Amino acid sequence: MTSLITTGTSVKKINEILREDPSSCEVTCPLNLDKDTAIVQTGEEWAELAVLTFFNMCTDKELDKDETIRLCNTIMFGMGPTDDPRDSISLDEVVSNEKTLAMANSTEDETCFPRFDLSKLSSCHMTLGERLKEPSGGLRRMFVKRYRAVFDKFQYWKGVPTSMS
């Protein structure tokens, strides 16, 4: 399946647009900082779902809570040693919603997160979700930074000039 976008009077493949204009990365980011220019618009709920899905995968792998938080911050939000730790997800903010969002038959092991019931996000939002809604918040900025880094790597691998090359 090929994704197409109509631009003016022409229809182009998304990859063509991205190759022609590397700055288009910003307008395709699901949590774009400037929603007025966004081509792709998703609700912050999408990001909450993605994070909880990641946590569920870590629980399935029997990773403890601290390791899950560390991996999520690194993989999903691109946290590195030079980033401000206050911008990252904290164990406390996830634990504060843990019982509310946990599946009824979830694990009793306190070292791991329970499996989260993703359907509960429609009626109950996490502290994390509130942070992702902040238009210029640190966590949202970290997500956009990570998205750009992945995008730059994609372009680099495709031989397109980027800020990395």
SEBATOR-636443 format. One record per residue (C-alpha): x, y, z; residue in three letters; residue number from 0. Coordinates in Angstrom, 2 decimals. Each point is the difference from the previous one (the first is absolute). Example, Ala and Ser with C-alpha at 12.3 -4.5 7.8 and 13.67 -1.06 7.14 Angstrom:
<recs>
@X = 12.30 Y = -4.50 Z = 7.80 res = ALA n = 0 .
@X = 1.37 Y = 3.44 Z = -0.66 res = SER n = 1 .
</recs>
This chain:
<recs>
@X = 0.00 Y = 0.00 Z = 0.00 res = MET n = 0 .
@X = 1.35 Y = 3.40 Z = -0.99 res = THR n = 1 .
@X = -0.88 Y = 3.10 Z = 2.01 res = SER n = 2 .
@X = -0.93 Y = 3.01 Z = -2.10 res = LEU n = 3 .
@X = -0.46 Y = 3.67 Z = 0.79 res = ILE n = 4 .
@X = -1.70 Y = 2.57 Z = -2.21 res = THR n = 5 .
@X = 2.07 Y = 3.18 Z = -0.27 res = THR n = 6 .
@X = -1.74 Y = 2.66 Z = -2.03 res = GLY n = 7 .
@X = -0.98 Y = -1.73 Z = -3.24 res = THR n = 8 .
@X = 2.45 Y = -2.90 Z = 0.19 res = SER n = 9 .
@X = 0.02 Y = -3.24 Z = 1.94 res = VAL n = 10 .
@X = 3.36 Y = -1.17 Z = 1.36 res = LYS n = 11 .
@X = 1.28 Y = -2.90 Z = 2.03 res = LYS n = 12 .
@X = 0.84 Y = 1.03 Z = 3.55 res = ILE n = 13 .
@X = 3.58 Y = -1.24 Z = -0.43 res = ASN n = 14 .
@X = 0.43 Y = 2.29 Z = -3.04 res = GLU n = 15 .
@X = -1.16 Y = 3.01 Z = 1.98 res = ILE n = 16 .
@X = 2.30 Y = -0.87 Z = 2.90 res = LEU n = 17 .
@X = 2.97 Y = -0.39 Z = -2.36 res = ARG n = 18 .
@X = -0.70 Y = 3.30 Z = -1.77 res = GLU n = 19 .
@X = -0.40 Y = 2.03 Z = 3.17 res = ASP n = 20 .
@X = 1.82 Y = -1.25 Z = 3.11 res = PRO n = 21 .
@X = -1.70 Y = 2.69 Z = 2.08 res = SER n = 22 .
@X = -3.28 Y = -1.82 Z = -0.60 res = SER n = 23 .
@X = 0.94 Y = -2.27 Z = 2.91 res = CYS n = 24 .
@X = -1.45 Y = 2.49 Z = 2.44 res = GLU n = 25 .
@X = -3.42 Y = 0.07 Z = -1.68 res = VAL n = 26 .
@X = -0.26 Y = -3.80 Z = 0.03 res = THR n = 27 .
@X = 0.77 Y = -0.48 Z = 3.69 res = CYS n = 28 .
@X = -3.03 Y = -1.42 Z = 1.86 res = PRO n = 29 .
@X = 0.60 Y = 2.39 Z = 2.91 res = LEU n = 30 .
@X = 1.00 Y = 3.00 Z = -2.10 res = ASN n = 31 .
@X = 0.74 Y = 3.05 Z = 2.13 res = LEU n = 32 .
@X = -1.78 Y = 2.25 Z = -2.53 res = ASP n = 33 .
@X = -3.39 Y = -1.58 Z = -0.73 res = LYS n = 34 .
@X = -0.86 Y = 2.68 Z = -2.59 res = ASP n = 35 .
@X = 2.70 Y = -1.26 Z = -2.37 res = THR n = 36 .
@X = -0.47 Y = -3.71 Z = 0.68 res = ALA n = 37 .
@X = -0.79 Y = -2.38 Z = -2.86 res = ILE n = 38 .
@X = -0.44 Y = -2.86 Z = 2.44 res = VAL n = 39 .
@X = -2.17 Y = 0.78 Z = 2.98 res = GLN n = 40 .
@X = -0.57 Y = -2.45 Z = 2.82 res = THR n = 41 .
@X = -1.38 Y = 0.50 Z = 3.44 res = GLY n = 42 .
@X = 2.26 Y = -0.25 Z = 2.99 res = GLU n = 43 .
@X = -1.98 Y = -3.12 Z = 0.89 res = GLU n = 44 .
@X = 1.92 Y = -1.75 Z = -2.79 res = TRP n = 45 .
@X = 3.25 Y = 0.66 Z = 1.84 res = ALA n = 46 .
@X = -1.48 Y = -1.26 Z = 3.28 res = GLU n = 47 .
@X = -1.07 Y = -3.20 Z = -1.79 res = LEU n = 48 .
@X = 3.46 Y = -0.40 Z = -1.52 res = ALA n = 49 .
@X = 1.70 Y = 0.40 Z = 3.40 res = VAL n = 50 .
@X = -2.35 Y = -2.45 Z = 1.74 res = LEU n = 51 .
@X = 0.42 Y = -2.48 Z = -2.86 res = THR n = 52 .
@X = 3.76 Y = 0.29 Z = 0.48 res = PHE n = 53 .
@X = -0.44 Y = -0.59 Z = 3.76 res = PHE n = 54 .
@X = -2.14 Y = -3.08 Z = -0.72 res = ASN n = 55 .
@X = 2.74 Y = -1.40 Z = -2.24 res = MET n = 56 .
@X = 2.56 Y = 0.57 Z = 2.77 res = CYS n = 57 .
@X = -2.31 Y = -1.73 Z = 2.51 res = THR n = 58 .
@X = -0.29 Y = -2.96 Z = -2.37 res = ASP n = 59 .
@X = 3.82 Y = -0.14 Z = -0.02 res = LYS n = 60 .
@X = -0.04 Y = 0.14 Z = 3.84 res = GLU n = 61 .
@X = 2.01 Y = 3.22 Z = 0.17 res = LEU n = 62 .
@X = -0.21 Y = 1.80 Z = 3.32 res = ASP n = 63 .
@X = -1.57 Y = 3.45 Z = 0.33 res = LYS n = 64 .
@X = 3.26 Y = 1.93 Z = 0.08 res = ASP n = 65 .
@X = 1.33 Y = -1.75 Z = -3.12 res = GLU n = 66 .
@X = -3.32 Y = 0.58 Z = -1.79 res = THR n = 67 .
@X = 0.08 Y = 3.72 Z = 0.79 res = ILE n = 68 .
@X = 3.66 Y = 0.27 Z = -1.05 res = ARG n = 69 .
@X = -0.62 Y = -1.81 Z = -3.29 res = LEU n = 70 .
@X = -3.12 Y = 2.04 Z = -0.76 res = CYS n = 71 .
@X = 1.83 Y = 3.26 Z = 0.63 res = ASN n = 72 .
@X = 2.90 Y = -1.10 Z = -2.20 res = THR n = 73 .
@X = -1.85 Y = -1.72 Z = -2.84 res = ILE n = 74 .
@X = -3.23 Y = 2.00 Z = -0.29 res = MET n = 75 .
@X = 1.19 Y = 3.40 Z = 1.19 res = PHE n = 76 .
@X = 3.70 Y = -0.08 Z = -0.89 res = GLY n = 77 .
@X = 1.22 Y = 0.92 Z = 3.48 res = MET n = 78 .
@X = 3.76 Y = 0.14 Z = 0.19 res = GLY n = 79 .
@X = 2.59 Y = 0.98 Z = 2.59 res = PRO n = 80 .
@X = -0.11 Y = 3.69 Z = -0.97 res = THR n = 81 .
@X = -3.80 Y = 0.33 Z = 0.21 res = ASP n = 82 .
@X = -1.78 Y = 1.45 Z = 3.02 res = ASP n = 83 .
@X = -1.31 Y = -2.94 Z = 2.09 res = PRO n = 84 .
@X = -3.05 Y = 2.13 Z = 0.92 res = ARG n = 85 .
@X = -1.15 Y = -0.36 Z = -3.62 res = ASP n = 86 .
@X = -0.15 Y = -3.79 Z = 0.27 res = SER n = 87 .
@X = -2.76 Y = -2.31 Z = 1.20 res = ILE n = 88 .
@X = 0.37 Y = -0.73 Z = 3.71 res = SER n = 89 .
@X = -0.90 Y = -3.17 Z = 1.83 res = LEU n = 90 .
@X = -2.20 Y = 2.00 Z = 2.40 res = ASP n = 91 .
@X = -2.22 Y = 1.43 Z = -2.72 res = GLU n = 92 .
@X = -0.65 Y = -3.44 Z = -1.54 res = VAL n = 93 .
@X = -0.54 Y = -1.69 Z = 3.37 res = VAL n = 94 .
@X = -2.58 Y = 2.67 Z = 0.90 res = SER n = 95 .
@X = -2.29 Y = -1.36 Z = -2.78 res = ASN n = 96 .
@X = 1.08 Y = -3.63 Z = 0.19 res = GLU n = 97 .
@X = -2.94 Y = -1.45 Z = 1.94 res = LYS n = 98 .
@X = -2.63 Y = 1.96 Z = -1.94 res = THR n = 99 .
@X = 1.24 Y = -1.15 Z = -3.40 res = LEU n = 100 .
@X = 1.09 Y = -3.55 Z = 0.86 res = ALA n = 101 .
@X = -1.82 Y = -2.99 Z = -1.46 res = MET n = 102 .
@X = -2.11 Y = -1.87 Z = 2.53 res = ALA n = 103 .
@X = 1.95 Y = -3.27 Z = -0.30 res = ASN n = 104 .
@X = 3.43 Y = 1.63 Z = -0.22 res = SER n = 105 .
@X = 3.17 Y = -1.22 Z = 1.69 res = THR n = 106 .
@X = 0.45 Y = 0.08 Z = 3.76 res = GLU n = 107 .
@X = 3.75 Y = 0.58 Z = -0.39 res = ASP n = 108 .
@X = 0.64 Y = 3.45 Z = 1.51 res = GLU n = 109 .
@X = 3.40 Y = 0.33 Z = -1.69 res = THR n = 110 .
@X = -1.60 Y = 0.19 Z = -3.47 res = CYS n = 111 .
@X = -2.77 Y = 2.22 Z = -1.27 res = PHE n = 112 .
@X = -3.34 Y = -1.73 Z = -0.38 res = PRO n = 113 .
@X = -1.36 Y = -0.47 Z = -3.51 res = ARG n = 114 .
@X = -1.91 Y = 3.17 Z = -0.78 res = PHE n = 115 .
@X = -3.51 Y = -0.07 Z = -1.42 res = ASP n = 116 .
@X = 0.29 Y = 2.37 Z = -2.95 res = LEU n = 117 .
@X = -3.77 Y = 0.36 Z = -0.27 res = SER n = 118 .
@X = -0.06 Y = 1.74 Z = 3.41 res = LYS n = 119 .
@X = 1.82 Y = 3.00 Z = -1.49 res = LEU n = 120 .
@X = -3.27 Y = 1.11 Z = -1.59 res = SER n = 121 .
@X = -1.41 Y = 0.75 Z = 3.45 res = SER n = 122 .
@X = 3.10 Y = 0.59 Z = 2.11 res = CYS n = 123 .
@X = 3.10 Y = 1.89 Z = -1.04 res = HIS n = 124 .
@X = 3.46 Y = -0.29 Z = 1.44 res = MET n = 125 .
@X = 2.15 Y = 2.72 Z = 1.49 res = THR n = 126 .
@X = 2.29 Y = -0.84 Z = -2.91 res = LEU n = 127 .
@X = -2.79 Y = 0.91 Z = -2.43 res = GLY n = 128 .
@X = -0.36 Y = 3.40 Z = 1.60 res = GLU n = 129 .
@X = 3.73 Y = 0.60 Z = -0.50 res = ARG n = 130 .
@X = -0.25 Y = -1.04 Z = -3.65 res = LEU n = 131 .
@X = -2.78 Y = 2.56 Z = -0.53 res = LYS n = 132 .
@X = 2.22 Y = 2.89 Z = 1.08 res = GLU n = 133 .
@X = 0.79 Y = 1.70 Z = -3.35 res = PRO n = 134 .
@X = 3.53 Y = 0.94 Z = 1.00 res = SER n = 135 .
@X = 0.50 Y = -2.54 Z = 2.78 res = GLY n = 136 .
@X = 3.27 Y = -1.85 Z = 0.44 res = GLY n = 137 .
@X = -1.39 Y = -3.49 Z = -0.62 res = LEU n = 138 .
@X = -1.70 Y = 1.03 Z = -3.22 res = ARG n = 139 .
@X = 3.18 Y = 1.78 Z = -1.12 res = ARG n = 140 .
@X = 1.97 Y = -3.20 Z = 0.72 res = MET n = 141 .
@X = -2.42 Y = -2.02 Z = -2.15 res = PHE n = 142 .
@X = 0.41 Y = 2.44 Z = -2.91 res = VAL n = 143 .
@X = 3.78 Y = -0.07 Z = 0.41 res = LYS n = 144 .
@X = 0.00 Y = -3.82 Z = -0.15 res = ARG n = 145 .
@X = -2.32 Y = 0.04 Z = -3.03 res = TYR n = 146 .
@X = 2.39 Y = 2.36 Z = -1.82 res = ARG n = 147 .
@X = 2.97 Y = -2.24 Z = 0.84 res = ALA n = 148 .
@X = -1.76 Y = -3.08 Z = -1.38 res = VAL n = 149 .
@X = -1.05 Y = 1.99 Z = -3.08 res = PHE n = 150 .
@X = 3.58 Y = 1.23 Z = -0.54 res = ASP n = 151 .
@X = 1.28 Y = -3.58 Z = 0.22 res = LYS n = 152 .
@X = -2.59 Y = -1.11 Z = -2.57 res = PHE n = 153 .
@X = 1.10 Y = 2.75 Z = -2.36 res = GLN n = 154 .
@X = 3.68 Y = -0.77 Z = 0.60 res = TYR n = 155 .
@X = -0.56 Y = -3.67 Z = -0.84 res = TRP n = 156 .
@X = -1.88 Y = 1.05 Z = -3.16 res = LYS n = 157 .
@X = 2.88 Y = 2.28 Z = -1.03 res = GLY n = 158 .
@X = -1.95 Y = 3.25 Z = 0.48 res = VAL n = 159 .
@X = 1.98 Y = 2.97 Z = 1.41 res = PRO n = 160 .
@X = -0.90 Y = 0.58 Z = 3.64 res = THR n = 161 .
@X = 1.18 Y = 1.90 Z = 3.02 res = SER n = 162 .
@X = 1.88 Y = -3.22 Z = 0.97 res = MET n = 163 .
@X = 2.06 Y = -0.23 Z = -3.21 res = SER n = 164 .
</recs>
